[in-house]
Amino acid sequence: MAFKDIKVIGFDADDTLWSNEPYFREAEDKFCDLMESYMPRHSAHRELFATEIENLTLYGYGIKAFMLSMIETALKIAGNTLPVDVIARIIEIGRSQLEYPVEVLEGVEDVLQALKSKYRLVVVTKGDLLDQERKLIKSNLSGYFHHIEIVSEKRTSDYQKLLKHLDIHPQEFLMIGNSLKSDVLPVLDLGCCGVHVPFHTTWEHEKVDVIITDPKFRQVEHINELLALL
């Protein structure tokens, strides 16, 4: 059985524990509304995505990085003709994202409740430190977790550091998340186990076209199915 040695279970946060990506898509639509008099919507979407990717190494992930990329893209599109009130509106879009309530996904708390007495549970998430801490507090889920790890990126080396910190072997760690790219492939490379729980909305940057045959990998349609695997 692939998961028989598991001692620690890691959970991604955004779109695994709570909803996140739909808020970014809503903000992006509002941004494209603002740019519509300068550029067709599909082109504005494309320009914004290109700017986000270009800025990842500078700003990282999260709402504040997204806000800066929106402003930069607007200036690229409209140049000196961009009214100050449009920039103010973009800032307002970003600030409103920071104030959204945290919507814990269906079944998450039941799963955490069932697992917390049998395993050490940890959160492994990337993004802006303050924003991720805010969401964890608002979610009322922090009491389930032994450790919280907020990283700038989820590479194999980042997971290696986490395993060392937790003092466990790779076969003792299971990672759960909605992104094959960030939550599954890096841990499988280390010899850990991974479970993919797809979310209905996925950022383009997180999409990968792969077929995984590793016996330490499973995909479930709903997080509740995790209990049957363990």
C-alpha positions as CSV (number, residue, x, y, z in Angstrom):
1,M,0.0,0.0,0.0
2,A,1.5,3.3,-1.1
3,F,0.5,5.3,1.9
4,K,1.2,2.9,4.7
5,D,4.3,4.7,6.1
6,I,2.8,8.2,6.2
7,K,3.4,10.2,9.3
8,V,2.9,13.8,8.1
9,I,0.3,15.1,5.7
10,G,0.9,18.4,4.0
11,F,-2.1,20.5,2.6
12,D,-1.8,23.2,0.0
13,A,-4.0,26.2,1.1
14,D,-5.4,28.2,-1.9
15,D,-8.0,26.2,-3.8
16,T,-7.4,23.1,-1.6
17,L,-8.5,24.3,1.8
18,W,-10.3,27.4,0.7
19,S,-11.4,29.1,-2.5
20,N,-8.9,31.6,-4.1
21,E,-8.5,31.5,-7.9
22,P,-12.1,32.6,-8.7
23,Y,-11.4,35.9,-6.9
24,F,-8.4,36.5,-9.1
25,R,-10.4,35.7,-12.2
26,E,-13.1,38.2,-11.0
27,A,-10.4,40.8,-10.4
28,E,-8.9,40.2,-13.9
29,D,-12.3,40.6,-15.5
30,K,-12.7,44.0,-13.7
31,F,-9.3,45.0,-14.9
32,C,-10.2,44.1,-18.5
33,D,-13.4,46.1,-18.2
34,L,-11.2,49.1,-17.3
35,M,-8.9,48.5,-20.3
36,E,-11.7,47.9,-22.8
37,S,-11.5,51.3,-24.4
38,Y,-7.8,50.8,-25.0
39,M,-7.5,47.1,-26.0
40,P,-9.8,44.1,-26.7
41,R,-10.5,42.0,-23.6
42,H,-8.7,38.9,-24.8
43,S,-5.6,41.0,-25.6
44,A,-5.7,42.6,-22.2
45,H,-5.9,39.2,-20.5
46,R,-2.9,38.1,-22.5
47,E,-0.9,41.2,-21.6
48,L,-1.7,40.9,-18.0
49,F,-0.7,37.2,-17.8
50,A,2.6,38.0,-19.6
51,T,3.4,40.7,-17.1
52,E,2.5,38.5,-14.1
53,I,4.9,35.8,-15.3
54,E,7.6,38.3,-16.1
55,N,7.3,39.7,-12.5
56,L,7.2,36.4,-10.6
57,T,10.9,36.5,-9.8
58,L,10.6,40.1,-8.5
59,Y,7.2,40.1,-6.7
60,G,6.4,36.4,-6.2
61,Y,2.8,35.3,-5.8
62,G,-0.2,36.9,-4.2
63,I,-2.7,39.7,-4.4
64,K,-0.1,42.6,-3.9
65,A,2.0,41.2,-6.7
66,F,-1.1,40.9,-8.9
67,M,-2.0,44.5,-8.1
68,L,1.4,45.7,-9.2
69,S,1.2,43.7,-12.4
70,M,-2.2,45.1,-13.2
71,I,-0.9,48.7,-12.8
72,E,2.2,47.9,-14.9
73,T,0.1,46.3,-17.6
74,A,-2.3,49.3,-17.7
75,L,0.6,51.6,-18.2
76,K,1.9,49.4,-21.0
77,I,-1.4,49.4,-22.7
78,A,-2.5,53.1,-22.2
79,G,0.8,54.8,-21.7
80,N,0.6,58.5,-20.7
81,T,-3.1,58.6,-21.6
82,L,-4.0,56.5,-18.6
83,P,-6.0,58.5,-16.1
84,V,-5.0,58.6,-12.5
85,D,-8.5,57.4,-11.5
86,V,-8.0,54.2,-13.4
87,I,-4.9,53.4,-11.4
88,A,-6.9,54.2,-8.2
89,R,-9.5,51.8,-9.4
90,I,-6.9,49.1,-9.9
91,I,-5.7,49.6,-6.4
92,E,-9.3,49.4,-5.2
93,I,-9.7,46.1,-7.0
94,G,-6.6,44.7,-5.3
95,R,-7.6,46.0,-1.8
96,S,-11.1,44.5,-2.1
97,Q,-9.4,41.1,-2.8
98,L,-7.5,41.4,0.5
99,E,-10.8,42.0,2.3
100,Y,-12.8,39.0,0.9
101,P,-14.1,36.5,3.4
102,V,-12.3,33.1,3.4
103,E,-14.6,30.4,2.0
104,V,-13.4,27.0,3.3
105,L,-14.2,24.3,0.8
106,E,-16.8,21.7,1.4
107,G,-15.5,18.7,3.3
108,V,-12.2,20.2,4.3
109,E,-12.9,20.6,8.0
110,D,-14.4,17.0,8.3
111,V,-11.2,15.6,6.7
112,L,-8.9,17.6,9.0
113,Q,-11.0,16.5,12.0
114,A,-10.7,12.9,11.0
115,L,-7.0,13.0,10.4
116,K,-5.6,15.2,13.1
117,S,-5.4,12.5,15.8
118,K,-3.6,10.0,13.5
119,Y,-1.1,12.2,11.6
120,R,0.8,15.4,11.9
121,L,-0.9,17.9,9.6
122,V,0.9,20.8,8.1
123,V,0.1,23.6,5.7
124,V,2.5,24.1,2.8
125,T,1.5,27.2,0.7
126,K,3.2,29.8,-1.4
127,G,2.3,33.4,-1.7
128,D,2.4,36.6,0.3
129,L,3.2,36.0,4.0
130,L,0.8,38.5,5.4
131,D,-2.1,37.5,3.1
132,Q,-1.7,33.8,3.7
133,E,-1.5,34.4,7.5
134,R,-4.7,36.5,7.2
135,K,-6.5,33.8,5.3
136,L,-5.4,31.1,7.7
137,I,-6.7,33.1,10.7
138,K,-10.0,33.9,8.9
139,S,-10.5,30.2,8.0
140,N,-10.5,29.1,11.6
141,L,-8.5,26.0,10.5
142,S,-5.1,26.8,12.1
143,G,-5.8,24.7,15.2
144,Y,-5.7,21.5,13.1
145,F,-2.1,22.1,12.0
146,H,1.2,21.2,13.6
147,H,3.2,23.5,11.4
148,I,2.6,26.3,8.8
149,E,5.1,26.7,5.9
150,I,4.7,29.7,3.7
151,V,7.2,29.6,0.9
152,S,8.0,31.8,-2.1
153,E,8.0,28.8,-4.4
154,K,7.3,25.1,-4.3
155,R,10.4,23.4,-5.7
156,T,11.8,20.1,-4.9
157,S,14.5,21.9,-2.8
158,D,11.8,23.6,-0.8
159,Y,10.1,20.3,0.1
160,Q,13.5,18.9,1.0
161,K,14.0,21.7,3.5
162,L,10.6,21.0,4.9
163,L,11.3,17.2,5.3
164,K,14.5,18.1,7.2
165,H,12.7,20.5,9.4
166,L,10.0,17.9,10.2
167,D,12.7,15.2,10.7
168,I,11.0,12.7,8.5
169,H,11.9,10.4,5.5
170,P,10.3,11.1,2.1
171,Q,8.1,8.0,2.3
172,E,6.6,9.4,5.5
173,F,5.2,12.5,3.8
174,L,2.1,12.9,1.8
175,M,1.2,16.2,0.0
176,I,-2.4,17.1,-0.9
177,G,-3.1,19.9,-3.4
178,N,-4.9,21.2,-6.5
179,S,-1.8,21.8,-8.5
180,L,0.1,19.0,-10.1
181,K,3.0,21.4,-10.9
182,S,3.4,22.8,-7.4
183,D,1.9,20.2,-5.0
184,V,2.5,16.8,-6.6
185,L,5.4,16.6,-9.1
186,P,8.1,18.0,-6.8
187,V,7.2,15.7,-3.9
188,L,7.1,12.6,-6.2
189,D,10.6,13.5,-7.3
190,L,11.7,13.2,-3.7
191,G,10.0,9.8,-3.2
192,C,7.1,11.2,-1.2
193,C,3.4,10.5,-1.9
194,G,1.1,13.0,-3.6
195,V,-2.7,13.4,-4.0
196,H,-4.2,15.7,-6.6
197,V,-7.5,17.3,-5.8
198,P,-8.5,19.3,-8.9
199,F,-10.2,22.6,-8.5
200,H,-12.7,23.9,-11.1
201,T,-10.5,27.0,-11.8
202,T,-6.8,26.8,-12.3
203,W,-4.3,29.6,-13.1
204,E,-2.7,29.0,-16.5
205,H,0.8,29.1,-14.9
206,E,-0.1,26.1,-12.7
207,K,-1.3,23.9,-15.6
208,V,0.8,21.0,-16.8
209,D,0.0,18.3,-19.4
210,V,1.5,15.1,-17.9
211,I,0.4,11.5,-17.3
212,I,1.6,10.3,-13.9
213,T,2.1,6.6,-13.4
214,D,4.0,6.7,-10.1
215,P,2.4,4.3,-7.6
216,K,2.7,6.9,-4.9
217,F,0.3,9.2,-6.7
218,R,-3.5,9.3,-6.6
219,Q,-6.1,11.7,-7.9
220,V,-9.4,12.2,-6.2
221,E,-12.4,14.3,-7.3
222,H,-13.2,15.5,-3.7
223,I,-11.1,15.9,-0.6
224,N,-13.4,13.6,1.3
225,E,-12.1,10.7,-0.8
226,L,-8.7,11.1,0.9
227,L,-10.1,9.3,4.0
228,A,-10.5,6.1,2.0
229,L,-6.9,6.2,0.8
230,L,-5.6,6.4,4.4
